[in-house]
Amino acid sequence: MDKVKVGVIGLGMGQFHLRSYEACPDASVIALCDIDGAKLSRLLRERPGVEGFTDYREMLAMEELQAVSVALPNFLHAPVTLAALEAGKHVLCEKPMAMNAAEALEMKAAAERLGRVLMIHFNMRYMATAATLKPIVDAAVLGEVYHVTTTYTRRDGYPPTSWFGRKDMSGGGPLIDMGVHRIDLALWLLGRPRPVSAFGAVYDLLARKKLKGVEFDCEDFATAMVRFENGCTLYVATSWDGHEKDGGGLTMSIRGTEGAVFEQEGRLILCTEEHGVPTARTLEQVEPGETPQDHFVSCIREGRQPDPCAEDGVTLMKVLDAIYESARTRSEVRIE
Ligand SMILES: NC(=O)c1ccc[n+]([C@@H]2O[C@H](COP(=O)([O-])OP(=O)(O)OC[C@H]3O[C@@H](n4cnc5c(N)ncnc54)[C@H](O)[C@@H]3O)[C@@H](O)[C@H]2O)c1
């Protein structure tokens, strides 16, 4: 079978997609696009034969182009993904899928109508911690899981590019930027329980104190509790700034009736009971078998539904919409 001919639109995080496609034996990168001509030229110089564009519409007009990664500021995910799907391309769209659930639903419907693969780049599912935890949760080693706690925090870690802090371009702060990864990971590990409500709060107290003369109208910290139909709950806290110990980082704990697992400083500790005696052991981590780009390309070749799929992206946007709405109204918000 011929290699899948791909392009990348947006060459910040998009450079990660680019390198991953270049390492994929079944993909061939034929086009790159960025409005920053200097960045584009630098990347093209090292890649003879690859075509460069500063207008994504011109790139999408390439007949031989089969698939694109959309790695643009969040407000461009929906319009550019829709344009790519309409041009007949398969799309790997960066997280968050869109600015809100309404946009995400439109993208999902377009992919279904046009029969194209639409995958969302929740790449934390393709990391060693996820690859290690998934079989443990699936095999019910933890028994019935009833609560997940997860944090993704930074100390003075505002993103370097200014659009992130503008709600009209990003949709929000660390919740939609970083929290989205952790909520997705928890939902995926738990086998996609249906979220039914959320209670959340967001704060911008440190940003208001620190960021003078900068356009910034997002939160710097968000916290929320999400309730699932099966009774399980999820607590998430995420920040771009805060007086975080050791600069912040990633944590997760998954509590079940037979055991619990704790992610701390990159280690995974499984706590269970053996013959009534509490035990704790550090898990040897499993390397993931493929990258998100490998998976996207193989779904195109085999006509398979990708993982994470558009439906996963829509669910996440519904959860985020509910958390932001809950923060605004100071009440628990139902998720339909
Ligand atoms: N999955 C992850 O781990 C991860 C990590 C970082 C960023 N991201 C996501 O990737 C996306 C991009 O983030 P980033 O950090 O790369 O941002 P960035 O600002 O560093 O890069 C965006 C790039 O897009 C280009 N661009 C802007 N408008 C364009 C247009 N109309 N046409 C073509 N190019 C255009 C910019 O010139 C820039 O090079 C965001 O949605 C972000 O949430 C995901």
The ligand as an SDF file (V2000), in Angstrom:
LIG
                    3D

 44 48  0  0  0  0  0  0  0  0999 V2000
   -0.8750   17.9410   22.6260 N   0  0  0  0  0  0  0  0  0  0  0  0
    0.0320   18.6710   23.2410 C   0  0  0  0  0  0  0  0  0  0  0  0
    0.7880   18.1830   24.0830 O   0  0  0  0  0  0  0  0  0  0  0  0
    0.1650   20.1190   22.8840 C   0  0  0  0  0  0  0  0  0  0  0  0
    1.2840   20.8620   23.2820 C   0  0  0  0  0  0  0  0  0  0  0  0
    1.3750   22.1950   22.8910 C   0  0  0  0  0  0  0  0  0  0  0  0
    0.3490   22.7680   22.1420 C   0  0  0  0  0  0  0  0  0  0  0  0
   -0.7200   22.0220   21.7890 N   0  0  0  0  0  0  0  0  0  0  0  0
   -1.8240   22.5980   20.9890 C   0  0  0  0  0  0  0  0  0  0  0  0
   -1.3150   22.9130   19.7070 O   0  0  0  0  0  0  0  0  0  0  0  0
   -1.9670   24.0670   19.1980 C   0  0  0  0  0  0  0  0  0  0  0  0
   -0.9010   25.0910   18.8130 C   0  0  0  0  0  0  0  0  0  0  0  0
   -0.1910   25.4460   19.9840 O   0  0  0  0  0  0  0  0  0  0  0  0
    1.3320   25.9460   19.8940 P   0  0  0  0  0  0  0  0  0  0  0  0
    1.8920   25.8360   21.2650 O   0  0  0  0  0  0  0  0  0  0  0  0
    2.0080   25.2650   18.7740 O   0  0  0  0  0  0  0  0  0  0  0  0
    1.0870   27.4790   19.5200 O   0  0  0  0  0  0  0  0  0  0  0  0
    2.1610   28.4430   18.8340 P   0  0  0  0  0  0  0  0  0  0  0  0
    1.5780   29.8010   18.9200 O   0  0  0  0  0  0  0  0  0  0  0  0
    3.5110   28.1780   19.3980 O   0  0  0  0  0  0  0  0  0  0  0  0
    2.2110   27.9430   17.3250 O   0  0  0  0  0  0  0  0  0  0  0  0
    1.1280   28.1150   16.4480 C   0  0  0  0  0  0  0  0  0  0  0  0
    1.6790   28.2370   15.0390 C   0  0  0  0  0  0  0  0  0  0  0  0
    0.5700   28.4200   14.1540 O   0  0  0  0  0  0  0  0  0  0  0  0
    0.9240   29.4520   13.2290 C   0  0  0  0  0  0  0  0  0  0  0  0
   -0.3270   30.0460   12.7290 N   0  0  0  0  0  0  0  0  0  0  0  0
   -1.1540   30.9040   13.3650 C   0  0  0  0  0  0  0  0  0  0  0  0
   -2.1990   31.2090   12.5720 N   0  0  0  0  0  0  0  0  0  0  0  0
   -2.0270   30.5380   11.4090 C   0  0  0  0  0  0  0  0  0  0  0  0
   -2.7690   30.4330   10.2040 C   0  0  0  0  0  0  0  0  0  0  0  0
   -3.9130   31.0880   10.0170 N   0  0  0  0  0  0  0  0  0  0  0  0
   -2.2880   29.6370    9.2140 N   0  0  0  0  0  0  0  0  0  0  0  0
   -1.1200   28.9660    9.3750 C   0  0  0  0  0  0  0  0  0  0  0  0
   -0.3650   29.0350   10.4910 N   0  0  0  0  0  0  0  0  0  0  0  0
   -0.8050   29.8040   11.4940 C   0  0  0  0  0  0  0  0  0  0  0  0
    1.7860   30.4130   14.0200 C   0  0  0  0  0  0  0  0  0  0  0  0
    2.5850   31.2180   13.1760 O   0  0  0  0  0  0  0  0  0  0  0  0
    2.6040   29.4420   14.8460 C   0  0  0  0  0  0  0  0  0  0  0  0
    3.7850   29.0270   14.1970 O   0  0  0  0  0  0  0  0  0  0  0  0
   -2.9020   24.5520   20.3050 C   0  0  0  0  0  0  0  0  0  0  0  0
   -4.1930   24.1110   20.0480 O   0  0  0  0  0  0  0  0  0  0  0  0
   -2.3730   23.8970   21.5620 C   0  0  0  0  0  0  0  0  0  0  0  0
   -3.3810   23.6370   22.5150 O   0  0  0  0  0  0  0  0  0  0  0  0
   -0.8280   20.7180   22.1390 C   0  0  0  0  0  0  0  0  0  0  0  0
  1  2  1  0
  2  3  2  0
  2  4  1  0
  4  5  1  0
  4 44  2  0
  5  6  2  0
  6  7  1  0
  7  8  2  0
  8  9  1  0
  8 44  1  0
  9 10  1  0
  9 42  1  0
 10 11  1  0
 11 12  1  0
 11 40  1  0
 12 13  1  0
 13 14  1  0
 14 15  2  0
 14 16  1  0
 14 17  1  0
 17 18  1  0
 18 19  2  0
 18 20  1  0
 18 21  1  0
 21 22  1  0
 22 23  1  0
 23 24  1  0
 23 38  1  0
 24 25  1  0
 25 26  1  0
 25 36  1  0
 26 27  1  0
 26 35  1  0
 27 28  2  0
 28 29  1  0
 29 30  1  0
 29 35  2  0
 30 31  1  0
 30 32  2  0
 32 33  1  0
 33 34  2  0
 34 35  1  0
 36 37  1  0
 36 38  1  0
 38 39  1  0
 40 41  1  0
 40 42  1  0
 42 43  1  0
M  CHG  2   8   1  16  -1
M  END
$$$$
